[in-house]
Amino acid sequence: MRALISVSDKTGIVAFSKELADLGVEIISTGGTYNTLKNEGINVIGISEITGFPECLDGRVKTLHPAIHAGLLNIRANAEHQKQMKELGLGNIDIVVVNLYPFKETILKEGVTLEEAIENIDIGGPTMLRSAAKNNQDVAVVVDPKDYEVVLNELREGRTVSKETKFYLASKVFEHTANYDSMIADYLRMQRGDRALPEKLTMTFEKVQDMRYGENPHQNAAFYMEVGKTKGTLASAKQLNGKELSYNNINDANGALELLKEFKEPTVVAVKHANPCGVASSDTLYKAYQKAYAADPVSIFGGIVVANRKIDAETAQEMAKIFLEIIIAPAYDDEALEVFKAKKNLRVLQLEAIEYVDALTIDMKKVGGGLIVQGKDTLLLKEEDLKIVTDRAPSEKEMQDLMFAWKLVKHVKSNGIALAKGGQSVGMGGGQTNRIWATNQAIEHGLEFLGEEGVRGSVMASDAFFPYDDCVKAAVKAGVTAIIHPGGSIRDEDSIKVCNENNIAMIFTGMRHFKH
């Protein structure tokens, strides 16, 4: 029995190779792996002794040779194959242990060049893996060091690797090479700066964790990260306290972070069941949290809070007064962490690049039979497209509130309405089947928690145009003084007329923000 061993990741390879040798397996190896095994006193045959041809071109050509691939691909039960092997003087290779050039590690390095990345694209390794995996009825192929012990156990017991295990190992190979090739294709596409959606979309993700269950206990679930695209995302967050994140935790926290990234000033976003319930900005994070809490002190209970500034002890003490599932911030004072760690189940995450937005990323949703893909909604509005359509223009303060409300409504489920005032969410209505229900919901929430004085003088944002003037009339009744929405309805003039009659300022953005 012969094994060909050529690995970049040398984790456990010496111990594995020593035991193979003790079991009577002849070992063939290449380059750095050959030297590593030789230096450990393992009897190893160089690849050139098998091929009769030297490694060349700086090691680019080593294993791409008929003596290797015939040894992998010949079918042992095929008499004609065996006759040809004998005539050619070639021997079988029964075990292949290969892992690939570190392409992922290379492209993740700071300042890596395109040339360096390309040089770390493995050619011979994937070819050997695919040959061995194709012929898995005769060849055991190992790409993951975690499987070394699986192979050794079977060799110890029966001097062979079972067909079932060989098939399992082969399936892992094709997962591995598919992941490797997808990573290369994605990297090269990014280097071209290509934002077009390709004709064939192949992406690769790596498992971060298994989860106890998904949205509901009867659904299995796992969290996967997108290689090389984790900056500013939950995949790169460091958990400092609390239980493991659940499926719903990650989904909800992701939505909270997306909204938080709209703000530069100290801001706190509270989310419950993927819906923002309290959002506020101020000159300090402490004040921002107080305002966010006051906007909806009921829904925030058991929710998720994210902040874009370091959390200090004073703010932590306020947050700790209620039950929260998760807190995420770029940093924490030592005293703040002590406050949070007193609650053993509170999940506390540190996300250093919390403000980072990847403009090249895409949104995907799995649907029956396929996938719908779109560019990420990273734009807020284009200032040159803003159009004041009423007799009265908004005041400077109203304009600030309108921009705040527009950021909110972009992240409220459609049909979406957001009320805001003084850097604070007043009320939000989302996920409704018609816009007047969303409007009424936002007003009712504002009245419940902030009262008439809190709602009066607020501004309103709508993620899409008003098909009728009913929403504007509801806003007038509530005391709203300015409105921002995309415009474009055939009945826009009806809404504008109501605004003019009631001294309300209205702005068209020309940009819609549906969120389904």
C-alpha positions as CSV (number, residue, x, y, z in Angstrom):
1,M,0.0,0.0,0.0
2,R,1.3,3.4,-0.9
3,A,0.3,6.9,0.3
4,L,1.1,10.2,-1.4
5,I,1.4,13.1,1.1
6,S,1.7,16.7,0.2
7,V,0.3,19.3,2.6
8,S,0.5,23.0,3.2
9,D,-1.2,22.7,6.6
10,K,1.1,20.4,8.4
11,T,-1.1,20.0,11.5
12,G,-0.8,16.4,12.7
13,I,1.0,15.2,9.6
14,V,4.1,13.9,11.3
15,A,2.3,11.7,13.8
16,F,-0.1,10.5,11.0
17,S,2.8,9.6,8.7
18,K,4.7,7.8,11.4
19,E,1.8,5.6,12.1
20,L,1.2,4.9,8.4
21,A,4.8,3.9,8.1
22,D,4.5,1.6,11.2
23,L,1.5,0.0,9.5
24,G,3.7,-0.8,6.5
25,V,2.4,2.0,4.2
26,E,5.1,3.3,1.7
27,I,5.1,7.1,1.7
28,I,5.7,9.3,-1.3
29,S,6.0,13.1,-0.8
30,T,6.9,16.4,-2.3
31,G,8.8,19.6,-1.5
32,G,8.3,21.0,2.0
33,T,6.3,18.0,3.2
34,Y,9.1,15.6,2.0
35,N,11.7,17.6,4.0
36,T,9.4,17.8,7.1
37,L,8.9,14.0,7.1
38,K,12.5,13.2,6.3
39,N,13.8,15.4,9.1
40,E,11.5,13.5,11.5
41,G,13.2,10.2,10.5
42,I,10.3,8.9,8.4
43,N,11.3,6.8,5.5
44,V,9.9,8.8,2.5
45,I,10.2,8.6,-1.3
46,G,10.6,11.8,-3.2
47,I,8.1,12.4,-6.0
48,S,10.8,12.5,-8.6
49,E,11.7,8.9,-7.9
50,I,8.2,7.9,-8.9
51,T,7.9,10.2,-12.0
52,G,11.5,10.0,-13.2
53,F,11.2,13.7,-13.7
54,P,12.5,16.6,-11.5
55,E,10.3,19.1,-9.8
56,C,10.6,22.3,-11.9
57,L,9.5,25.9,-12.5
58,D,9.9,26.8,-8.8
59,G,7.8,23.8,-7.8
60,R,4.9,24.7,-10.1
61,V,5.2,21.3,-11.7
62,K,5.7,18.3,-9.4
63,T,2.7,15.9,-9.5
64,L,1.2,16.6,-12.9
65,H,2.5,13.4,-14.4
66,P,1.0,10.1,-15.7
67,A,2.9,8.1,-13.1
68,I,1.0,9.9,-10.4
69,H,-2.5,10.1,-12.0
70,A,-2.4,6.6,-13.5
71,G,-1.6,5.4,-10.0
72,L,-4.7,7.2,-8.7
73,L,-7.2,6.7,-11.5
74,N,-6.7,3.1,-12.6
75,I,-9.7,0.9,-11.6
76,R,-8.3,-2.1,-9.7
77,A,-11.1,-4.4,-10.9
78,N,-10.6,-3.4,-14.6
79,A,-8.4,-6.0,-16.2
80,E,-7.5,-3.8,-19.1
81,H,-6.4,-1.0,-16.7
82,Q,-4.2,-3.5,-14.8
83,K,-2.7,-4.8,-18.0
84,Q,-1.7,-1.3,-19.1
85,M,-0.3,-0.4,-15.6
86,K,1.9,-3.5,-15.8
87,E,3.1,-2.7,-19.3
88,L,3.9,0.8,-18.3
89,G,5.7,-0.2,-15.1
90,L,3.4,1.9,-13.0
91,G,2.3,1.3,-9.4
92,N,-0.9,2.1,-7.5
93,I,-1.3,5.0,-5.1
94,D,-3.9,3.9,-2.5
95,I,-4.0,6.9,-0.1
96,V,-3.8,10.6,-1.0
97,V,-3.3,13.1,1.8
98,V,-3.3,16.6,0.3
99,N,-4.4,20.1,1.4
100,L,-4.0,23.1,-0.8
101,Y,-1.9,26.2,-1.1
102,P,-3.2,28.8,1.4
103,F,-5.1,31.0,-1.0
104,K,-7.6,32.1,1.6
105,E,-4.9,33.0,4.1
106,T,-3.0,34.9,1.4
107,I,-5.9,37.1,0.2
108,L,-6.8,38.0,3.8
109,K,-3.3,39.4,4.5
110,E,-3.0,43.2,4.6
111,G,-1.6,44.6,1.4
112,V,-1.5,41.4,-0.6
113,T,-0.8,41.9,-4.3
114,L,-2.7,40.2,-7.1
115,E,0.5,38.5,-8.2
116,E,1.0,37.1,-4.7
117,A,-2.6,35.8,-4.6
118,I,-2.3,34.2,-8.0
119,E,1.0,32.5,-7.0
120,N,-1.0,30.8,-4.2
121,I,-3.5,29.2,-6.5
122,D,-2.9,25.5,-6.3
123,I,-3.0,23.5,-9.5
124,G,-1.5,20.0,-8.8
125,G,-3.2,19.6,-5.4
126,P,-6.8,20.0,-6.7
127,T,-5.9,17.7,-9.6
128,M,-4.7,15.0,-7.4
129,L,-7.6,15.4,-5.0
130,R,-10.1,15.1,-7.9
131,S,-8.4,12.1,-9.4
132,A,-8.4,10.3,-6.1
133,A,-11.9,11.2,-5.2
134,K,-13.2,10.1,-8.6
135,N,-11.7,6.7,-8.0
136,N,-12.9,6.5,-4.5
137,Q,-13.8,2.9,-4.7
138,D,-10.1,2.2,-4.7
139,V,-8.4,5.2,-3.2
140,A,-8.8,6.9,0.2
141,V,-8.3,10.6,-0.1
142,V,-7.9,12.9,2.9
143,V,-8.2,16.6,2.7
144,D,-9.0,17.4,6.4
145,P,-6.6,16.7,9.2
146,K,-9.6,15.9,11.4
147,D,-10.0,12.7,9.3
148,Y,-6.5,11.3,10.0
149,E,-7.7,9.4,13.0
150,V,-10.7,8.0,11.0
151,V,-8.3,6.5,8.4
152,L,-5.9,5.2,11.0
153,N,-8.6,3.5,13.0
154,E,-9.7,1.5,10.0
155,L,-6.2,0.6,8.9
156,R,-5.4,-0.6,12.4
157,E,-8.5,-2.8,12.5
158,G,-8.8,-4.2,9.0
159,R,-5.6,-3.1,7.1
160,T,-7.9,-1.2,4.7
161,V,-10.2,1.8,4.5
162,S,-13.9,0.8,4.0
163,K,-15.8,1.8,0.9
164,E,-18.2,3.8,3.0
165,T,-15.4,5.9,4.5
166,K,-13.7,6.4,1.1
167,F,-17.0,7.7,-0.3
168,Y,-17.4,10.0,2.7
169,L,-13.9,11.3,2.2
170,A,-14.4,11.8,-1.5
171,S,-17.5,13.9,-1.0
172,K,-15.5,16.1,1.4
173,V,-12.9,16.6,-1.3
174,F,-15.4,18.0,-3.9
175,E,-16.8,20.3,-1.2
176,H,-13.3,21.5,-0.5
177,T,-12.3,22.0,-4.1
178,A,-15.6,23.7,-4.9
179,N,-15.0,26.1,-2.0
180,Y,-11.4,26.7,-3.1
181,D,-12.3,27.5,-6.8
182,S,-15.3,29.7,-5.7
183,M,-13.0,31.7,-3.5
184,I,-10.6,32.3,-6.4
185,A,-13.4,33.2,-8.8
186,D,-14.9,35.7,-6.3
187,Y,-11.5,37.2,-5.5
188,L,-10.7,37.8,-9.2
189,R,-14.1,39.3,-9.8
190,M,-13.6,41.7,-7.0
191,Q,-10.1,42.6,-8.4
192,R,-11.9,43.6,-11.6
193,G,-14.2,45.8,-9.6
194,D,-17.1,44.1,-11.4
195,R,-20.5,45.0,-9.9
196,A,-22.5,43.1,-12.5
197,L,-24.3,40.0,-11.4
198,P,-22.6,37.1,-13.1
199,E,-24.2,34.6,-15.4
200,K,-23.2,31.8,-13.0
201,L,-23.1,32.7,-9.3
202,T,-21.0,30.5,-7.1
203,M,-20.2,31.6,-3.6
204,T,-18.4,30.0,-0.7
205,F,-19.1,30.2,3.0
206,E,-17.5,28.6,6.0
207,K,-19.3,27.4,9.1
208,V,-18.9,29.5,12.1
209,Q,-21.1,27.5,14.4
210,D,-23.9,24.9,14.6
211,M,-27.0,26.1,16.4
212,R,-29.3,24.3,18.7
213,Y,-32.2,25.2,16.3
214,G,-33.4,27.8,13.8
215,E,-36.3,30.1,14.0
216,N,-38.2,27.4,15.7
217,P,-37.1,24.3,17.7
218,H,-38.0,21.8,14.9
219,Q,-35.6,23.5,12.4
220,N,-31.9,22.8,12.3
221,A,-29.6,25.7,11.7
222,A,-26.0,26.9,11.4
223,F,-24.1,30.2,10.9
224,Y,-21.8,30.5,7.9
225,M,-19.4,33.4,7.2
226,E,-18.5,34.8,3.8
227,V,-14.7,34.5,3.4
228,G,-12.9,37.8,3.2
229,K,-16.1,39.9,3.8
230,T,-16.6,39.9,7.5
231,K,-15.3,43.4,8.4
232,G,-18.0,45.3,10.3
233,T,-20.3,42.2,10.5
234,L,-21.3,39.8,13.2
235,A,-19.0,37.2,11.8
236,S,-16.0,39.3,13.0
237,A,-17.5,40.2,16.4
238,K,-15.8,39.0,19.6
239,Q,-18.2,37.7,22.2
240,L,-17.2,38.8,25.7
241,N,-20.0,37.4,27.7
242,G,-23.2,35.3,27.7
243,K,-24.7,32.4,25.9
244,E,-24.0,31.3,22.3
245,L,-25.9,33.4,19.7
246,S,-29.0,31.8,18.3
247,Y,-30.4,31.9,14.7
248,N,-32.9,34.6,15.7
249,N,-30.2,36.6,17.6
250,I,-28.0,36.8,14.5
251,N,-30.9,37.7,12.2
252,D,-32.2,40.4,14.5
253,A,-28.7,41.8,15.4
254,N,-27.8,42.0,11.7
255,G,-30.8,44.3,11.1
256,A,-29.9,46.5,14.0
257,L,-26.3,46.9,12.8
258,E,-27.5,47.8,9.3
259,L,-29.6,50.6,10.7
260,L,-26.8,51.8,13.1
261,K,-24.4,52.1,10.1
262,E,-26.5,55.0,8.8
263,F,-25.4,57.2,11.7
264,K,-22.1,59.0,12.4
265,E,-23.1,60.8,15.7
266,P,-23.4,58.8,19.0
267,T,-26.4,56.6,18.4
268,V,-28.2,53.7,20.0
269,V,-30.5,51.3,18.1
270,A,-32.9,49.0,19.8
271,V,-34.5,46.1,17.9
272,K,-37.1,43.5,18.7
273,H,-37.9,40.6,16.3
274,A,-36.0,42.3,13.5
275,N,-38.0,45.6,13.8
276,P,-36.4,48.8,15.2
277,C,-38.3,49.9,18.2
278,G,-36.2,52.7,19.7
279,V,-33.5,54.8,17.9
280,A,-31.9,57.9,19.1
281,S,-28.8,60.1,18.6
282,S,-27.3,62.6,21.0
283,D,-24.0,64.3,22.0
284,T,-23.3,61.4,24.4
285,L,-24.1,57.7,24.2
286,Y,-25.7,57.8,27.6
287,K,-28.3,60.4,26.5
288,A,-28.8,58.5,23.2
289,Y,-29.7,55.3,25.1
290,Q,-32.1,57.2,27.4
291,K,-33.9,58.6,24.4
292,A,-34.0,55.3,22.6
293,Y,-35.4,53.6,25.7
294,A,-38.0,56.3,26.2
295,A,-39.2,55.9,22.6
296,D,-40.5,52.4,23.4
297,P,-39.8,51.1,26.9
298,V,-42.0,48.0,26.3
299,S,-40.6,46.5,23.1
300,I,-37.0,47.0,24.1
301,F,-37.5,44.4,26.9
302,G,-35.8,41.2,25.7
303,G,-34.5,43.0,22.7
304,I,-31.1,43.8,21.1
305,V,-29.2,47.1,21.6
306,V,-26.4,48.2,19.4
307,A,-24.3,51.3,19.8
308,N,-21.6,53.1,17.7
309,R,-19.5,54.4,20.6
310,K,-17.6,52.8,23.5
311,I,-20.0,52.0,26.4
312,D,-19.1,53.4,29.7
313,A,-20.1,52.3,33.2
314,E,-22.9,54.9,33.5
315,T,-24.5,53.7,30.3
316,A,-24.0,50.1,31.2
317,Q,-25.8,50.6,34.5
318,E,-28.8,52.0,32.7
319,M,-28.9,49.2,30.2
320,A,-28.5,46.6,32.9
321,K,-31.8,47.8,34.6
322,I,-33.8,45.7,32.1
323,F,-33.5,42.3,30.5
324,L,-31.7,42.5,27.1
325,E,-30.7,39.6,24.9
326,I,-27.6,41.2,23.2
327,I,-25.5,44.4,23.5
328,I,-23.1,45.2,20.7
329,A,-20.6,48.1,20.7
330,P,-17.1,48.8,19.3
331,A,-15.6,48.9,22.8
332,Y,-16.4,48.8,26.5
333,D,-14.9,50.4,29.6
334,D,-13.6,47.8,32.1
335,E,-16.3,49.0,34.6
336,A,-19.0,48.5,31.9
337,L,-17.9,45.0,31.3
338,E,-18.1,44.2,35.0
339,V,-21.7,45.5,35.0
340,F,-22.6,43.3,32.1
341,K,-20.8,40.2,33.3
342,A,-22.9,40.2,36.4
343,K,-25.6,38.9,34.0
344,K,-24.2,35.6,32.9
345,N,-26.7,35.1,30.1
346,L,-26.4,38.6,28.6
347,R,-24.7,38.3,25.2
348,V,-22.1,41.1,25.0
349,L,-20.3,41.5,21.7
350,Q,-17.4,43.7,20.6
351,L,-17.4,44.8,17.0
352,E,-14.5,47.1,16.4
353,A,-15.3,48.2,12.8
354,I,-19.0,48.6,13.6
355,E,-19.4,51.6,11.2
356,Y,-17.9,49.8,8.2
357,V,-20.1,49.4,5.1
358,D,-19.1,47.1,2.2
359,A,-20.6,48.8,-0.9
360,L,-19.8,45.8,-3.1
361,T,-21.7,43.2,-1.1
362,I,-25.0,41.8,-2.4
363,D,-28.3,40.8,-0.8
364,M,-29.6,37.3,-1.4
365,K,-32.8,35.5,-0.6
366,K,-33.4,31.8,-1.1
367,V,-36.7,31.1,-2.8
368,G,-38.2,27.8,-4.0
369,G,-36.1,26.6,-6.9
370,G,-33.6,29.4,-6.9
371,L,-32.1,32.5,-5.5
372,I,-32.9,36.2,-5.9
373,V,-29.9,38.5,-5.8
374,Q,-29.6,42.3,-5.7
375,G,-27.1,44.9,-5.0
376,K,-27.1,46.1,-1.4
377,D,-29.2,49.2,-0.6
378,T,-26.3,51.3,0.5
379,L,-27.6,54.7,-0.8
380,L,-29.8,56.9,1.5
381,L,-30.7,59.6,-1.1
382,K,-29.2,61.9,-3.7
383,E,-29.2,65.5,-2.4
384,E,-29.5,66.8,-6.0
385,D,-32.8,64.9,-6.3
386,L,-34.4,66.4,-3.2
387,K,-37.4,68.5,-4.2
388,I,-39.5,70.7,-2.0
389,V,-43.0,70.4,-3.4
390,T,-45.0,72.5,-0.9
391,D,-45.4,76.2,-0.4
392,R,-43.5,76.0,2.8
393,A,-39.9,74.7,2.9
394,P,-38.8,72.8,6.0
395,S,-37.0,74.6,8.7
396,E,-33.4,73.7,9.6
397,K,-34.5,71.7,12.6
398,E,-37.2,70.0,10.5
399,M,-34.7,69.1,7.9
400,Q,-32.5,67.4,10.5
401,D,-35.4,65.5,11.7
402,L,-36.5,64.5,8.2
403,M,-33.0,63.1,7.5
404,F,-33.1,61.2,10.8
405,A,-36.6,59.8,9.9
406,W,-35.5,58.9,6.4
407,K,-32.6,56.8,7.8
408,L,-35.1,55.0,10.1
409,V,-37.8,54.2,7.5
410,K,-35.1,52.8,5.1
411,H,-34.8,49.9,7.7
412,V,-38.5,49.5,8.6
413,K,-40.3,46.6,6.9
414,S,-42.6,47.8,4.1
415,N,-45.1,49.3,4.2
416,G,-43.0,51.5,6.4
417,I,-43.7,54.8,8.2
418,A,-41.4,56.5,10.8
419,L,-41.9,59.5,13.0
420,A,-39.0,61.3,14.5
421,K,-38.2,64.4,16.5
422,G,-35.1,65.8,18.0
423,G,-32.8,62.9,17.1
424,Q,-35.3,60.4,18.5
425,S,-37.6,57.9,16.9
426,V,-41.2,58.8,17.9
427,G,-43.1,55.9,16.4
428,M,-42.6,53.3,13.7
429,G,-45.1,51.3,11.7
430,G,-43.9,48.5,9.6
431,G,-44.9,45.3,7.8
432,Q,-48.4,46.4,7.1
433,T,-50.5,45.5,4.1
434,N,-51.4,49.2,3.5
435,R,-49.8,52.5,4.2
436,I,-52.5,54.1,6.3
437,W,-52.3,51.2,8.8
438,A,-48.5,51.7,9.0
439,T,-49.1,55.5,9.6
440,N,-51.7,54.9,12.3
441,Q,-49.5,52.3,14.0
442,A,-46.5,54.8,14.1
443,I,-48.8,57.6,15.5
444,E,-50.3,55.3,18.1
445,H,-46.9,54.0,19.3
446,G,-45.7,57.6,19.6
447,L,-48.8,58.6,21.6
448,E,-48.5,55.6,23.9
449,F,-45.0,56.3,25.0
450,L,-44.3,60.0,24.4
451,G,-47.8,61.4,24.5
452,E,-49.3,64.1,22.4
453,E,-46.5,66.6,23.1
454,G,-44.0,64.0,21.9
455,V,-45.8,63.4,18.7
456,R,-46.8,67.0,18.0
457,G,-44.0,68.7,16.1
458,S,-42.5,65.5,14.8
459,V,-41.8,64.7,11.1
460,M,-42.9,61.7,9.1
461,A,-41.0,59.5,6.6
462,S,-42.6,57.0,4.2
463,D,-40.5,54.3,2.4
464,A,-42.7,54.8,-0.7
465,F,-45.1,57.3,-2.1
466,F,-48.6,58.0,-0.8
467,P,-51.2,56.5,-3.1
468,Y,-53.9,58.6,-1.4
469,D,-54.0,61.6,0.9
470,D,-55.2,59.6,3.9
471,C,-51.8,59.2,5.5
472,V,-51.2,63.0,5.2
473,K,-54.5,63.7,6.8
474,A,-53.6,61.4,9.7
475,A,-50.3,63.2,10.0
476,V,-52.1,66.6,10.2
477,K,-54.3,65.3,13.0
478,A,-51.3,64.1,15.0
479,G,-49.5,67.4,14.7
480,V,-46.7,66.3,12.2
481,T,-45.1,69.4,10.7
482,A,-43.0,68.0,7.8
483,I,-43.0,64.9,5.6
484,I,-40.4,63.1,3.4
485,H,-41.2,60.4,0.9
486,P,-40.2,59.4,-2.7
487,G,-43.1,60.9,-4.5
488,G,-44.2,59.6,-7.9
489,S,-47.9,58.7,-7.3
490,I,-50.5,59.8,-9.8
491,R,-52.3,61.4,-6.8
492,D,-49.3,63.3,-5.4
493,E,-51.2,66.6,-5.9
494,D,-53.8,65.4,-3.4
495,S,-51.2,65.0,-0.7
496,I,-49.4,68.2,-1.5
497,K,-52.8,70.1,-1.4
498,V,-53.5,68.8,2.2
499,C,-50.0,69.8,3.2
500,N,-50.4,73.3,1.9
501,E,-53.7,73.7,3.5
502,N,-52.2,72.8,6.9
503,N,-48.8,74.5,6.6
504,I,-46.9,71.2,6.4
505,A,-43.6,71.0,4.5
506,M,-43.2,68.1,2.1
507,I,-40.0,66.8,0.3
508,F,-39.8,64.3,-2.5
509,T,-36.6,62.2,-2.5
510,G,-37.1,60.4,-5.8
511,M,-35.7,57.3,-4.2
512,R,-37.8,54.4,-2.7
513,H,-36.6,52.2,0.1
514,F,-38.8,49.1,0.1
515,K,-37.7,46.4,2.6
516,H,-39.5,43.1,2.3
